[in-house]
């Protein structure tokens, strides 16, 4: 695979013209002649709340070489299932996989079996052969439609599929034991079409008795795969000059820090606003101790309904907000609000606070907007998290190009400016739980905390997300919590410490609303923001290995380089002003080496 290397904890197995990366979560990057056939293949079980039951390895055997690859893996799934997975992958591109699930105790599940994910960048526009009209996989992010309250796949459930993509490659997938459906996972910023087992139209949950053995076999055949092209060096791709979106952080989690520490952190971050969640009943605006000018507030209201009494309560709370603030008006249980509802609230505020902006949309995923397609006028809100379907580091970085796509599609489909809020590494609360109260989004358990926020990869992903929503044309973005276990600021024995993602936001100097140009290098392996008015360039490696980039005439004259690397993390935790330190290192003129997940600022001396 030209330009692609296996990430840590991944083993690449090669046999002749076929190759596959074997990760703890499943198979990745199934390729023939250097061309990817499928991005992922794995077996999974979904619980009644649609959570994926965890797989715990028991044993694994791999045999590769010659002309074939064979894998046998035994795992426990949740508390009540035992899985045996057997896979063989051979020339000229034939994969056979069987999963056997033994039920150890009576249980209920929503879905089980294989998932085959096709990279949307390769497969968008591919024809579904043998089906009347030969429909195509969508180029735009396709809504997950519902009929009679039941979600539907991209096509009816089928025992076998035959797909031909635009370069002529053909993939045939046959399933014995389960039909196959598909969904467009770009709705959740995953970069794939997922072909899953079973149908969303089946009666759910499925009751399975102790002693039952569920078995499925799939056969995947790849034909007419073109040979991989030459690995030519990609030059930098520069986007047009634009203003950095309004940048903010959340301020919901409690912390033992005093007012001075919090104010100092907000000043060092240089953000435009803080997001404060409010719920009905008991709606209230944040107190003046938390937010002082020039900061504005993004009051994110989550209510069970939008009746006149609820909107009046929201208006009373919103009237206390600082100048330039806005209200995100959302409903519980992943239901969307529309322009008419926003206009009704704006009307209640018109007399006392005509400066406030009311933003409809969803507190949850882009999938909800895309499903409901409600009417919008000026603004629309949705949130982003990269760990809805996968949790490994490679997968979360793979969501960044799709963030560009969904933000851009929001502008074109809805004709509204995207307010992306919040953007977090993990879910907030339990949006998938049926009937969950508004307070569920305030729950903080182990599954809502991501240790990568404490490391450099969390900073690189955060900067990559700012780059993505800027490139997509977002009006604003709100990242992470300020305080607490999910926060950028952590209490210490003597003073507050900061995580690396703090510095990924502070380097933006967002309060200036600078004019910038997004820069993409090495096929997304390095992203950057070129600041136009005060010449400087900030680059962030998006990969866990060293990368070398070459700067062109578009880059500013460089006299200094300031870096945030793995070796710097401990020192950087002790200061809120990492980019203001006096150390100066002259950067090379032509080539620049970035360490894994490094952030680098290149600027004129004294900038």
FENDAGI-V214442 format. One record per pair of residues at least 4 apart in sequence whose ideal C-beta (glycine too) atoms are under 6 Angstrom apart, sorted by the first residue. I is the first residue (numbers start at 0). GAP is how many residues later the second one is. D is the distance in whole Angstrom. If there is no record, write none. Layout:
I,GAP,D / I,GAP,D
This chain:
0,30,6 / 0,33,6 / 1,226,6 / 1,229,4 / 2,228,6 / 2,520,6 / 5,4,4 / 5,6,5 / 5,15,5 / 6,387,4 / 7,536,6 / 9,11,5 / 9,13,5 / 10,11,5 / 11,9,5 / 12,7,6 / 12,9,6 / 12,51,4 / 12,56,5 / 13,5,5 / 14,49,6 / 14,52,5 / 14,53,5 / 14,54,5 / 15,51,5 / 15,75,4 / 16,15,6 / 16,16,5 / 16,74,6 / 17,14,6 / 17,71,6 / 17,73,6 / 17,75,6 / 18,12,5 / 19,7,5 / 19,10,5 / 19,69,6 / 20,7,4 / 20,8,5 / 22,5,6 / 24,367,6 / 25,15,6 / 25,16,3 / 26,14,4 / 27,12,5 / 28,7,6 / 29,7,5 / 29,8,4 / 30,4,6 / 30,5,5 / 31,5,6 / 31,61,4 / 31,190,5 / 31,193,4 / 32,192,5 / 32,194,5 / 33,194,3 / 34,190,5 / 34,193,5 / 36,185,4 / 37,78,5 / 37,80,6 / 38,78,5 / 38,80,4 / 38,153,5 / 39,77,4 / 40,75,5 / 41,73,6 / 42,42,6 / 42,56,4 / 42,71,5 / 43,8,5 / 44,8,5 / 44,32,5 / 44,64,6 / 44,67,5 / 45,4,6 / 45,6,6 / 45,64,4 / 45,65,4 / 46,4,5 / 46,6,6 / 47,60,5 / 47,62,6 / 47,157,4 / 48,383,6 / 48,384,6 / 49,382,5 / 52,24,5 / 52,25,4 / 54,20,4 / 54,22,6 / 55,20,5 / 56,18,5 / 57,16,4 / 57,17,6 / 58,15,5 / 59,13,5 / 60,11,5 / 61,9,5 / 62,7,5 / 63,5,4 / 66,23,6 / 66,24,5 / 67,22,4 / 68,20,4 / 69,18,5 / 70,16,5 / 71,14,5 / 72,12,5 / 73,10,5 / 74,8,5 / 75,6,6 / 76,4,4 / 76,6,5 / 79,24,5 / 79,25,4 / 79,27,4 / 80,20,5 / 81,20,5 / 82,18,5 / 83,16,5 / 84,14,5 / 85,12,5 / 86,10,4 / 87,8,5 / 88,6,5 / 89,4,6 / 92,129,4 / 93,127,5 / 94,125,4 / 95,123,5 / 96,121,5 / 97,119,4 / 98,117,6 / 99,115,5 / 100,113,4 / 101,111,5 / 102,105,5 / 102,107,6 / 102,109,4 / 104,105,5 / 105,103,6 / 105,104,5 / 106,101,5 / 107,97,4 / 107,99,5 / 108,97,5 / 109,94,5 / 109,95,5 / 110,87,5 / 112,65,5 / 112,84,3 / 112,103,5 / 113,83,5 / 113,104,5 / 114,79,6 / 114,81,5 / 115,79,4 / 116,75,4 / 116,77,5 / 117,5,4 / 117,74,6 / 117,75,5 / 118,73,6 / 119,4,5 / 119,66,6 / 119,71,6 / 119,72,6 / 119,73,6 / 122,14,5 / 122,42,5 / 122,70,6 / 123,13,6 / 123,15,5 / 124,11,6 / 124,14,6 / 124,41,5 / 125,11,5 / 125,37,5 / 125,39,4 / 126,7,5 / 126,9,5 / 126,37,5 / 127,7,5 / 127,35,6 / 128,33,4 / 128,35,6 / 129,32,5 / 136,56,6 / 137,4,4 / 140,43,6 / 140,45,4 / 140,46,6 / 140,268,6 / 141,42,4 / 142,227,4 / 142,228,5 / 143,7,6 / 143,39,6 / 143,223,6 / 143,227,5 / 144,7,5 / 145,5,5 / 146,5,6 / 149,51,6 / 150,49,5 / 152,28,3 / 152,29,5 / 152,30,6 / 153,28,4 / 156,22,4 / 156,24,5 / 156,42,4 / 157,21,6 / 157,22,6 / 158,16,6 / 158,20,6 / 159,14,4 / 160,12,5 / 160,19,6 / 161,10,5 / 162,8,5 / 163,6,5 / 164,4,5 / 166,59,6 / 167,56,5 / 168,55,5 / 168,56,5 / 169,53,5 / 169,54,5 / 170,51,5 / 171,49,5 / 172,47,5 / 173,45,5 / 174,5,5 / 174,43,5 / 175,41,5 / 176,38,6 / 176,39,4 / 177,19,4 / 177,20,5 / 177,38,5 / 178,20,6 / 179,15,5 / 180,18,5 / 181,11,6 / 181,13,5 / 182,11,5 / 183,9,6 / 184,5,4 / 184,7,5 / 184,9,5 / 185,216,5 / 186,179,6 / 186,180,4 / 186,183,6 / 187,177,6 / 187,179,6 / 187,200,4 / 188,195,6 / 188,210,4 / 188,213,4 / 188,214,6 / 189,199,5 / 190,207,5 / 190,211,5 / 197,4,6 / 207,4,5 / 233,289,6 / 235,283,6 / 235,285,5 / 236,283,5 / 237,279,5 / 237,281,6 / 237,316,6 / 238,232,6 / 238,278,6 / 238,279,4 / 240,274,6 / 240,276,5 / 240,291,6 / 242,270,6 / 242,272,6 / 243,266,6 / 243,270,5 / 243,272,5 / 244,225,6 / 244,229,5 / 244,231,5 / 244,232,5 / 245,26,4 / 245,230,4 / 246,24,5 / 246,25,6 / 246,263,4 / 247,23,5 / 247,24,6 / 247,25,4 / 247,26,6 / 247,27,6 / 247,50,6 / 247,230,4 / 248,22,6 / 248,25,6 / 248,231,6 / 248,233,5 / 249,25,5 / 249,172,5 / 249,231,5 / 250,23,4 / 250,25,6 / 250,39,6 / 250,231,5 / 251,25,5 / 252,228,5 / 252,230,5 / 252,231,3 / 252,234,6 / 254,228,3 / 254,229,5 / 255,235,5 / 256,4,4 / 256,5,6 / 256,234,6 / 256,239,6 / 258,30,6 / 260,235,5 / 264,224,5 / 267,238,6 / 267,308,4 / 268,236,6 / 268,237,5 / 269,239,5 / 269,240,5 / 269,241,4 / 270,239,6 / 272,23,4 / 272,25,5 / 273,17,6 / 274,23,4 / 274,25,6 / 274,146,6 / 274,203,5 / 275,10,5 / 275,21,6 / 275,23,6 / 276,23,5 / 277,5,5 / 277,21,6 / 277,23,5 / 278,23,5 / 278,159,4 / 279,23,4 / 279,30,6 / 282,30,5 / 282,34,4 / 283,33,6 / 284,32,5 / 284,35,4 / 284,36,5 / 285,4,5 / 285,5,5 / 290,4,5 / 290,6,5 / 290,31,6 / 292,29,6 / 295,26,6 / 295,28,4 / 295,29,5 / 296,24,5 / 296,25,6 / 296,28,4 / 297,28,6 / 298,28,5 / 299,28,4 / 300,13,5 / 300,28,5 / 301,28,5 / 301,30,6 / 301,61,5 / 301,136,4 / 302,7,5 / 303,28,5 / 305,4,6 / 305,35,5 / 310,33,6 / 310,34,5 / 313,4,6 / 314,33,4 / 314,34,5 / 317,9,5 / 317,38,6 / 318,33,5 / 318,34,5 / 320,4,4 / 324,31,6 / 325,31,4 / 325,33,6 / 326,31,5 / 327,31,5 / 327,53,5 / 328,8,5 / 328,13,6 / 328,16,6 / 328,29,6 / 328,31,6 / 329,33,4 / 330,4,4 / 330,6,6 / 331,106,5 / 333,30,5 / 333,34,5 / 333,97,6 / 335,26,5 / 335,32,5 / 335,36,5 / 335,38,5 / 336,4,5 / 336,23,4 / 337,22,6 / 337,36,4 / 337,37,5 / 338,36,5 / 338,37,5 / 338,38,4 / 340,19,6 / 341,16,4 / 341,18,4 / 344,13,5 / 345,12,5 / 348,4,5 / 348,7,5 / 349,4,5 / 358,20,4 / 358,22,5 / 358,60,5 / 360,19,4 / 360,20,4 / 360,21,5 / 361,6,4 / 361,7,6 / 361,20,5 / 363,4,5 / 363,67,5 / 365,4,6 / 365,16,5 / 365,40,5 / 366,4,6 / 368,13,5 / 375,4,5 / 375,38,5 / 375,40,4 / 378,37,6 / 378,38,5 / 378,40,5 / 379,34,5 / 379,36,4 / 380,38,4 / 380,40,6 / 382,39,6 / 383,36,6 / 383,39,5 / 384,39,5 / 384,42,6 / 385,10,4 / 385,13,4 / 386,4,5 / 386,39,6 / 389,5,4 / 392,64,6 / 396,145,5 / 399,64,5 / 399,68,5 / 402,65,4 / 402,66,6 / 403,64,5 / 403,67,5 / 403,68,4 / 406,11,5 / 406,62,5 / 406,65,3 / 406,67,5 / 407,64,4 / 407,65,6 / 408,4,5 / 409,4,6 / 409,8,4 / 410,62,5 / 416,58,4 / 417,56,5 / 418,56,6 / 418,57,5 / 419,49,5 / 419,54,5 / 419,57,5 / 420,57,4 / 421,56,5 / 422,42,6 / 422,54,6 / 422,56,5 / 424,25,4 / 424,28,6 / 425,22,5 / 425,24,5 / 427,13,5 / 428,11,4 / 428,12,3 / 428,14,5 / 429,6,5 / 429,10,5 / 435,4,4 / 443,4,5 / 448,36,5 / 448,37,6 / 451,5,5 / 451,6,4 / 452,5,4 / 452,46,6 / 452,48,6 / 453,45,5 / 455,44,5 / 455,110,5 / 455,113,6 / 455,141,4 / 456,140,5 / 457,43,5 / 458,41,4 / 458,42,5 / 458,45,4 / 459,80,5 / 459,82,6 / 459,137,4 / 461,17,6 / 461,39,4 / 461,42,4 / 462,41,4 / 462,77,4 / 463,63,5 / 463,78,5 / 466,51,6 / 466,60,4 / 468,5,4 / 468,8,5 / 469,48,6 / 470,47,4 / 479,8,6 / 480,5,4 / 480,6,4 / 481,5,5 / 481,6,6 / 481,7,6 / 482,4,4 / 482,6,5 / 487,11,6 / 487,13,6 / 487,14,4 / 488,7,5 / 488,9,6 / 489,7,5 / 490,5,6 / 491,5,5 / 496,76,4 / 497,4,4 / 497,75,6 / 497,78,6 / 499,69,6 / 502,61,6 / 502,69,6 / 502,75,5 / 506,31,6 / 506,72,5 / 506,94,6 / 513,17,5 / 514,17,4 / 514,18,5 / 515,13,5 / 515,15,6 / 516,13,4 / 518,9,4 / 518,11,5 / 519,7,6 / 520,5,4 / 520,28,5 / 521,4,5 / 521,25,6 / 524,17,6 / 524,18,5 / 524,22,5 / 525,13,6 / 525,15,6 / 525,21,6 / 525,23,5 / 526,13,6 / 527,9,6 / 527,10,6 / 527,11,4 / 528,9,5 / 529,7,5 / 530,5,5 / 533,73,6 / 534,21,3 / 534,69,6 / 535,67,4 / 535,71,5 / 536,18,6 / 536,19,6 / 536,65,5 / 537,63,5 / 538,61,5 / 539,59,5 / 540,6,6 / 540,53,4 / 540,56,5 / 540,57,5 / 542,4,6 / 543,52,5 / 544,51,6 / 545,47,6 / 545,49,6 / 546,47,5 / 547,43,6 / 547,45,5 / 548,43,5 / 549,41,5 / 550,4,4 / 557,29,5 / 557,44,5 / 558,45,5 / 558,46,4 / 559,24,5 / 559,43,6 / 559,45,5 / 560,24,5 / 560,26,4 / 560,41,6 / 561,17,6 / 561,39,5 / 562,37,5 / 563,4,5 / 563,8,6 / 563,35,4 / 564,30,5 / 564,33,5 / 567,4,5 / 571,6,5 / 586,15,6 / 593,4,5 / 602,4,4
